[in-house]
């Protein structure tokens, strides 16, 4: 029901290195984490409230309102970390 960053993301590898990754596997945890951080304890009512709150904070993209492509809109954009640029030979 939400869009989140999932393209050209920085993922930590072993040591101090990063890999550039993309996909729903990197966007979905952002949405789940935002919802979970709004819950004091797991319960249906609290989850519904957290989802509604996140929908109010979402940046509407595409067609006005909820749509099939972006759902309620973009969330978690500030959580995206720009992948470090690798120089020659890195």
C-alpha positions, 0 to 999 in steps of 0.5 A: 500500500506504500512506495518506499526507496528500493533503487540504487540503495547502499547495503552494508557488506562485510567490513566497511564496504557497501554494495549497490542494491535494488528491489522490493526486498529493500523497500518493504523493510523500510515500510515495515520499520516505519509502521513498527516504530509507531506501535507501542505493542503489537495489536490490530487497532494500533497497527491500523492507526500506525498505517493510517498515520503513515498514509497521512505522511506519505508523499502522493505520487502518480494519480491523485490519491491511492493508486495501483502503482504507488499505493498511498504514496512515498514513505521513508525517502529520508532513510535512503543512503546514497551508495558511495561512489567507487573510484577506479579499481575499487 
